[in-house]
Amino acid sequence: MSFDICILLAVLLVVLVHLGILVAKRRLLIDSKARCLIVVAHPDDECMFFGPTILSLLAQKCKVYILCVSTGDFYGQGNVRKQEMFEACSSLGISSSDVTIMDIGDMKDGMKTKWETEKLARIVLQCIERLDAQVVITFDEHGVSQHPNHISCFMALQYLYTNGWIPSGTQVFVLESVRLLRKYISILDLLPSHFTSTFLCLSRPSMVWRGMRAHKSQLVWFRYLYLIFSRYVVINTLKRISLHRYCVRKRS
């Protein structure tokens, strides 16, 4: 390796460390020990996409709950995937009792399946109210991978806040989707993320890998590549949905 390349790598390391320090000051603006609900579409979404967010919230002593809308039974493995998700969440630090996995007839896993927005919105609202969640986090309008089930989760939250059904005092955040190139440069995406995003969460990839190992049925060869190169294993950037006073309802 040439001297110039060594210098370049050293400079890059210093920059990334510096940005990491700055990121620590840009955590989600939520109270310590807040009750946080993460809404996902399938078992393994919690590791493949939301790992850094979950680990950051737990580090802040927040109480983390997960609502998974389907069992991910596209290939008939629903029962297996449910158990895998419980094990994965446990390895991340979330009790199985705090994980809800739905199995609704017209909300099945599928790339061509769009879930009914109002019906899902009411399910999410019931969960928010039951848990008294102060923070709700889900996918953004692009769903990271354009998966229609991911986008349906966003549409449900959008339905709630545009109709004024979000309880007052509840903050809504969405996980930002990025372009394909940025998606697969792992920690190197920290630099553009720093300049384009408001809230950042970082994690050690080994922590997410540990959770993902529980999803044995999903560990085909290309997912190993995903776990190595995806920025979502080490970096999450989120944006907060601003809720005007007239777009919330008072807690009962």
C-alpha positions, 0 to 999 in steps of 0.5 A: 500500500502506497504512502499516499493511500495510507495518509488518505485512509488516516485522514478518512478515519479522523474525519469519521471519528470526528463525525461520530462525536458530532453524531452523539450530539444529534440523537433523537430528541426524546426523553430518557425512558420514553416509551417507543413503538417501532412499526415494521412490516416483516420479521427481520425488518427490526435488524435489517433496517432499524437496528441502529435506532433500536440500539440507540433507544435502548442505550438511552434507557427507553422502553422499546416496543415493536409492532410487526404487521405480518408474519412474513409468510410469503413462503409459508414460513410464518410460524418459523419467522415469528419465533426467529423474530422473538429470538432476534429481539431478545438478543437486541435487548427487547423482551418477547412480551414487548413484541407484537406480531400480527397475522391478519388475513388481508395483510400478508407479506408480498411484493404485490400486496398493498395493505388497506391504509385505514384498517392498518392505521386503526391497528397502529393507533390501538397499539399506540394508545394501549402502550401509551407510546410517546414516540412512534417510528416507521419507514418513510414514504419510500420504504427503504427498498420500495417494498409496498408493505414497508410503504403501507406502514408509512401510509398508516402513520400518515393517515393518522397524523393527517386526520388528527388521530395522533395523541398529543405528546406523541412524536413521529419519526420515519427512517430515511431512504437513501439512493442505491449507492449510499445504501451499500457503502456502510460506514462511509455513508456517515459523511453524507448523512451528517450533512443531509440528515437531522437525527442520526443513530449509530451502532456496531455492526456486530450488535445487529449481526447478532440479532440477524443470526436468529433469522436463520430462515432468511440468511441466504447468500445475498443477505450476508452481502447486505449485512456486510455492505448496508449502511442500515446495519450501522447508520440510521437517519431519521426525520421527525414529522411535524405535528401541528396543534390541530393535528393531534388529539388529547390523551384520554 
